Every structure is written in structure tokens, then in C-alpha cells.
Amino acid sequence: MMISERLGVTQPAVSQYVTSKRGTAVAVSDDVRTLIQLLAEDVAEGKELNLNERICAICTHIQGDEKCTAFNR
């Protein structure tokens, strides 16, 4: 399965993120950047993972909240 399929985006979108043509306007802390990098590596390696859980963890770091409820439905 391609990375774009795993993320639910198009292949051109992935290419634009990789080449920094997209997604560079948001400033994030080093901790958040590390979480994003680790997630990207896991996706690229094809590891089994819960994307919702991992993205929620990143969101929680960004927002500074103790609890993420977006995916707990």
C-alpha cells in the first residue's frame, strides 16, 4: 500500500509535503516535530499503527490538552 493511500491523501500531496511546498506555514515545537517525524517513519516503513491515535497524540501536544476527544466516538 502506498503512503498516500495509508494517509488518505493524494500522491501529489505527499510529494508536496516531502519537498516543503505544502505544510510549512505552521510552526511547531521540537517535541511535536519529533512526533510527526516518528509517525512519518512508521508510515513509510509500513508498520501497523493506529493513525487516529497517533494523530490525536500530536494534536494533544499542539493544543496542550490532557485529553483528545476527536476520535473517541
Buried (B, 14 or more C-beta within 10 A) or exposed (E): EEBBEBBEBEEEBBEBBEEEEBEEEEEEEEEBEEBBEEBBEBBEEEEEEEBEEBBBBBBBBBEEEEEBEEEEE
